[in-house]
Amino acid sequence: MTGTEDNLVNRTARTVDGLLHDSHQQIEAIGGISIYCAGCMLQVKSRMDRVAEKMQQSMLNAPFICPFTFGEQGQFLGGENEHGNLMISNVLFYRE
């Protein structure tokens, strides 16, 4: 598994672009929440302004928040604990 800082800078906007612009239906974002791995954020800390700019462009200036979380561990339905590293999740609120 490999990646670059550019991948980390572009990743949030790229996932939003996929949701909004590659869909078979017209979606107008009215807001969003993007959970961004704090470990990734620390790696690109000096470029976080660019991450925010790209997200704003992808969201067409709709408001969003972006908390940075550590510890992507959790318990699955079977009871086992697992770790997911370098995670990102997006929730979009939209008008059809």
C-alpha positions in Angstrom: 0.0 0.0 0.0 1.4 3.4 -1.0 0.3 6.9 -1.2 1.5 10.5 -1.4 0.8 13.7 0.4 -1.1 14.9 -2.7 -3.4 11.8 -2.3 -4.1 12.9 1.2 -4.7 16.5 0.2 -7.1 15.5 -2.6 -8.9 12.6 -0.9 -11.8 14.4 0.8 -12.7 16.5 -2.3 -12.3 13.4 -4.6 -14.9 11.4 -2.6 -17.3 14.3 -2.6 -16.8 14.8 -6.3 -17.7 11.1 -6.8 -20.9 11.5 -4.9 -22.1 14.7 -6.4 -20.8 14.7 -10.0 -20.5 11.1 -11.0 -24.0 10.2 -9.9 -26.8 9.3 -12.3 -29.0 11.9 -10.7 -28.7 15.6 -10.2 -27.6 16.3 -6.6 -27.3 19.8 -5.1 -25.3 19.7 -1.8 -26.6 21.9 0.9 -24.1 20.8 3.6 -21.8 18.1 4.7 -19.7 16.4 7.4 -16.3 15.0 6.5 -14.5 12.8 9.0 -10.8 13.0 8.3 -8.2 10.8 9.9 -6.1 12.9 12.3 -3.0 11.0 11.4 -3.4 12.0 7.8 -4.1 15.5 8.9 -0.9 15.7 10.8 1.1 14.4 7.8 -0.3 17.3 5.6 -0.8 19.9 8.3 1.0 22.6 6.4 -1.4 22.0 3.5 -4.7 21.9 5.3 -5.7 25.2 3.8 -5.5 23.5 0.4 -7.6 20.5 1.7 -10.3 23.0 2.8 -10.2 24.9 -0.5 -10.6 21.7 -2.5 -13.5 20.6 -0.3 -15.2 24.0 -0.7 -14.9 23.7 -4.5 -16.3 20.2 -4.5 -19.2 21.2 -2.2 -19.9 24.3 -4.4 -19.4 26.5 -1.4 -22.1 24.7 0.7 -21.2 24.7 4.4 -19.4 21.7 5.9 -17.6 20.6 9.0 -14.5 18.4 9.2 -13.5 16.8 12.5 -10.2 15.0 12.7 -10.4 11.7 14.6 -7.8 9.3 16.0 -8.4 5.7 16.8 -10.4 4.2 14.1 -11.1 1.1 16.2 -14.4 -0.4 16.9 -16.3 -3.6 17.7 -18.0 -5.4 14.9 -21.3 -7.2 15.1 -19.6 -10.5 15.8 -17.9 -9.0 18.9 -14.4 -8.8 17.4 -12.4 -5.6 17.7 -10.8 -4.3 14.5 -8.7 -1.3 13.4 -9.1 0.7 10.2 -6.3 3.0 9.4 -6.2 6.3 7.5 -10.0 6.5 7.3 -12.2 9.1 5.7 -16.0 9.3 5.7 -18.4 11.8 4.2 -22.1 12.6 4.9 -23.8 14.9 2.4 -27.0 16.7 2.9 -28.6 17.5 -0.4 -31.6 18.7 -2.3 -32.8 16.6 -5.2 
